[in-house]
Structures are given as structure tokens and as C-alpha cells.
């Protein structure tokens, strides 16, 4: 068939003192209207069967480790880049902080 097989690619590397993880697919990409609220719960899912929680949970986990996650512009499909600093994070302090919020 002429249709390319959908693919997901996960790569990892170090940049200085950060671990970089990229997750890319060959799908249709992210619609412009979804980009504004990409990492907010229940906002980004246009897909049947999606809950709108996946990227919100991913972002919370990455931030809990002092990192960042963002959509890379100008790629085929969608590519997300996660950057996590190479430093210990005191998770019990983060849990206490969340409990107070």
C-alpha cells in the first residue's frame, strides 16, 4: 500500500547537565486550537476515546522533577521534548507543597 506505516520514535540524549527525551510520531500533528491548552487537563483531547489527561499528567510529572516539556514546532507529526535537569529532587517536599495547595 502507498500509505506509510504510522511510527512513534523515542530518543534520549544528554545536553550539558540535562537529560533530553523526545517523543515523535508521524501522525497529523497538533491542531492549532489544541496548542493553546495542550498541557491543561480535559482541554487537548479531540481524539475519540481520549480523556484529555495524558499530556497534563506528563507535564505534572516532568515539572515535579524540575523539568520542562513542550511541543517542538515545525516537525512532521507531533514532537514533544522533555528536559530534566541532572539533579536530585526532594519528592517529599513537593508532596507537602501540593498538599498545602
Backbone as CSV, one residue per row, in Angstrom:
resi,resn,N_x,N_y,N_z,CA_x,CA_y,CA_z,C_x,C_y,C_z
1,UNK,0.839,-1.189,0.000,0.000,0.000,0.000,0.874,1.238,0.000
2,UNK,0.333,2.352,-0.476,1.083,3.601,-0.574,1.123,4.366,0.744
3,UNK,0.261,4.002,1.673,0.196,4.713,2.946,1.341,4.243,3.847
4,UNK,2.114,5.200,4.330,3.241,4.868,5.214,2.713,4.343,6.542
5,UNK,3.440,3.417,7.114,3.077,2.876,8.420,3.289,3.942,9.488
6,UNK,2.284,4.219,10.322,2.472,5.199,11.399,3.620,4.760,12.317
7,UNK,4.385,5.720,12.772,5.533,5.414,13.616,5.588,6.340,14.821
8,UNK,6.155,5.828,15.899,6.482,6.625,17.077,7.962,6.397,17.338
9,UNK,8.683,7.489,17.535,10.128,7.399,17.796,10.431,8.083,19.120
10,UNK,11.186,7.400,19.964,11.608,7.954,21.255,13.128,7.984,21.266
11,UNK,13.695,9.153,21.508,15.144,9.284,21.566,15.532,9.948,22.882
12,UNK,16.738,9.676,23.310,17.256,10.290,24.530,18.709,10.672,24.358
13,UNK,19.094,11.750,25.014,20.491,12.198,24.973,20.733,13.140,26.153
14,UNK,21.983,13.476,26.350,22.347,14.466,27.354,22.752,15.748,26.654
15,UNK,22.325,16.860,27.208,22.779,18.178,26.764,23.257,18.891,28.018
16,UNK,24.565,18.956,28.184,25.112,19.566,29.397,24.692,18.774,30.614
17,UNK,23.972,19.428,31.525,23.544,18.766,32.760,22.079,18.353,32.716
18,UNK,21.521,18.237,31.516,20.106,17.854,31.390,19.967,16.595,30.548
19,UNK,18.986,15.790,30.904,18.584,14.653,30.081,17.471,15.148,29.163
20,UNK,17.604,14.863,27.870,16.615,15.283,26.881,15.960,14.031,26.314
21,UNK,14.638,14.004,26.347,13.870,12.903,25.778,12.926,13.514,24.753
22,UNK,12.913,12.949,23.548,11.987,13.411,22.523,11.093,12.261,22.097
23,UNK,9.816,12.557,22.010,8.823,11.591,21.561,8.194,12.177,20.310
24,UNK,8.337,11.483,19.181,7.838,11.998,17.906,6.959,10.952,17.238
25,UNK,5.945,11.417,16.521,5.130,10.492,15.737,4.973,11.025,14.323
26,UNK,4.429,10.194,13.457,4.220,10.580,12.066,2.749,10.851,11.779
27,UNK,2.005,11.170,12.830,0.576,11.440,12.681,0.300,12.809,12.095
28,UNK,-0.945,13.277,12.229,-1.359,14.543,11.609,-0.850,15.793,12.347
29,UNK,-0.202,15.632,13.482,0.262,16.796,14.233,-0.803,17.313,15.185
30,UNK,-0.514,18.424,15.815,-1.441,19.014,16.776,-2.191,20.155,16.113
31,UNK,-3.522,20.141,16.172,-4.281,21.250,15.603,-3.957,22.552,16.349
32,UNK,-3.993,23.666,15.641,-3.656,24.966,16.241,-4.501,25.246,17.485
33,UNK,-5.800,24.923,17.452,-6.661,25.229,18.597,-6.292,24.403,19.830
34,UNK,-5.694,23.236,19.644,-5.308,22.393,20.783,-4.018,22.888,21.428
35,UNK,-3.195,23.601,20.694,-1.887,24.033,21.207,-1.988,25.019,22.363
36,UNK,-3.041,25.832,22.380,-3.176,26.845,23.426,-3.331,26.247,24.819
37,UNK,-3.948,25.084,24.909,-4.238,24.465,26.209,-3.685,23.047,26.274
38,UNK,-2.577,22.823,25.604,-2.031,21.490,25.411,-1.809,20.711,26.697
39,UNK,-1.319,21.370,27.744,-0.938,20.681,28.973,-1.951,20.883,30.103
40,UNK,-3.151,21.349,29.762,-4.212,21.530,30.751,-5.165,20.339,30.696
41,UNK,-5.575,19.872,31.853,-6.472,18.712,31.932,-7.783,18.989,31.195
42,UNK,-8.236,17.994,30.477,-9.524,17.977,29.773,-9.637,19.009,28.656
43,UNK,-8.540,19.578,28.194,-8.598,20.610,27.163,-8.110,20.161,25.801
44,UNK,-7.155,19.235,25.761,-6.468,18.977,24.497,-7.014,17.810,23.681
45,UNK,-7.867,16.991,24.241,-8.270,15.776,23.532,-9.389,16.029,22.533
46,UNK,-9.048,15.898,21.246,-10.062,15.928,20.186,-10.286,14.523,19.657
47,UNK,-9.450,13.594,20.116,-9.460,12.231,19.603,-10.542,11.411,20.306
48,UNK,-11.246,10.604,19.532,-12.250,9.720,20.114,-11.566,8.774,21.101
49,UNK,-12.121,8.665,22.288,-11.555,7.780,23.294,-10.508,8.441,24.162
50,UNK,-10.074,9.645,23.832,-9.097,10.355,24.654,-9.786,11.021,25.832
51,UNK,-9.084,11.124,26.943,-9.673,11.760,28.131,-9.216,13.192,28.312
52,UNK,-8.142,13.582,27.632,-7.607,14.924,27.830,-6.719,15.011,29.056
53,UNK,-6.284,13.872,29.586,-5.439,13.875,30.782,-3.980,13.531,30.510
54,UNK,-3.685,12.867,29.415,-2.338,12.353,29.170,-1.246,13.395,29.249
55,UNK,-1.379,14.479,28.491,-0.333,15.497,28.482,-0.304,16.298,29.778
56,UNK,-1.460,16.469,30.419,-1.494,17.177,31.707,-0.733,16.383,32.772
57,UNK,-0.924,15.080,32.784,-0.208,14.227,33.741,1.277,14.204,33.416
58,UNK,1.617,14.077,32.142,3.028,14.075,31.745,3.707,15.367,32.182
59,UNK,3.057,16.503,31.951,3.641,17.795,32.319,3.834,17.901,33.830
60,UNK,2.873,17.425,34.598,2.998,17.493,36.058,4.167,16.633,36.543
61,UNK,4.317,15.456,35.981,5.429,14.586,36.369,6.781,15.202,36.011
62,UNK,6.871,15.761,34.815,8.125,16.381,34.378,8.461,17.567,35.276
63,UNK,7.491,18.423,35.567,7.729,19.598,36.431,8.100,19.182,37.848
64,UNK,7.533,18.086,38.328,7.865,17.604,39.677,9.334,17.234,39.787
65,UNK,9.955,16.947,38.652,11.378,16.614,38.633,12.230,17.796,38.176
66,UNK,11.631,18.987,38.201,12.364,20.192,37.855,12.558,20.392,36.373
67,UNK,11.779,19.689,35.560,11.974,19.744,34.114,10.934,20.557,33.379
68,UNK,11.040,20.498,32.060,10.124,21.199,31.166,9.702,20.258,30.047
69,UNK,8.502,20.476,29.525,8.019,19.731,28.365,7.373,20.724,27.421
70,UNK,7.641,20.572,26.132,6.992,21.438,25.166,6.874,20.748,23.804
71,UNK,5.966,21.279,23.019,5.760,20.821,21.654,6.807,21.488,20.777
72,UNK,7.518,20.696,19.991,8.524,21.229,19.072,7.809,21.659,17.797
73,UNK,8.008,22.896,17.396,7.357,23.421,16.190,8.087,22.958,14.935
74,UNK,7.335,22.843,13.836,7.930,22.591,12.532,8.372,21.165,12.273
75,UNK,7.762,20.197,12.941,8.127,18.808,12.700,6.991,18.088,11.984
76,UNK,7.305,16.963,11.369,6.275,16.114,10.776,5.570,15.425,11.931
77,UNK,4.252,15.406,11.906,3.524,14.819,13.032,3.644,15.724,14.240
78,UNK,3.792,15.125,15.406,3.976,15.885,16.651,5.249,15.396,17.322
79,UNK,6.022,16.337,17.848,7.224,16.000,18.603,7.194,16.760,19.909
80,UNK,7.333,16.028,21.002,7.419,16.634,22.325,8.829,16.465,22.842
81,UNK,9.374,17.527,23.427,10.719,17.482,24.011,10.600,17.679,25.520
82,UNK,11.196,16.742,26.241,11.246,16.787,27.705,12.697,17.034,28.101
83,UNK,12.901,17.995,28.980,14.231,18.296,29.505,14.162,18.181,31.021
84,UNK,15.008,17.312,31.578,15.034,17.115,33.031,16.457,17.344,33.513
85,UNK,16.643,18.284,34.460,17.992,18.565,34.946,18.565,17.386,35.718
86,UNK,19.868,17.257,35.633,20.579,16.188,36.332,20.867,16.634,37.759
87,UNK,19.828,16.600,38.568,19.976,16.964,39.976,18.924,16.225,40.776
88,UNK,19.239,15.929,42.017,18.236,15.252,42.842,17.077,16.194,43.166
89,UNK,15.889,15.639,43.255,14.697,16.393,43.617,14.114,15.757,44.861
90,UNK,13.831,16.570,45.856,13.261,16.066,47.105,11.747,15.929,46.918
91,UNK,11.300,14.713,46.611,9.888,14.493,46.307,8.978,14.690,47.506
92,UNK,9.455,14.408,48.702,8.589,14.591,49.883,8.243,16.066,50.069
93,UNK,9.172,16.974,49.748,8.881,18.403,49.842,7.819,18.803,48.817
94,UNK,7.909,18.229,47.617,6.896,18.520,46.591,5.526,17.998,47.005
95,UNK,5.501,16.822,47.624,4.204,16.281,48.079,3.589,17.194,49.138
96,UNK,4.409,17.676,50.068,3.914,18.575,51.121,3.394,19.868,50.508
97,UNK,4.104,20.383,49.506,3.710,21.598,48.823,2.361,21.417,48.141
98,UNK,2.161,20.272,47.484,0.883,20.002,46.812,-0.246,19.838,47.809
99,UNK,0.065,19.240,48.952,-0.971,19.033,49.968,-1.486,20.376,50.508
100,UNK,-0.601,21.378,50.569,-0.994,22.705,51.064,-1.780,23.486,50.026
101,UNK,-1.626,23.148,48.759,-2.288,23.924,47.676,-3.763,23.666,47.616
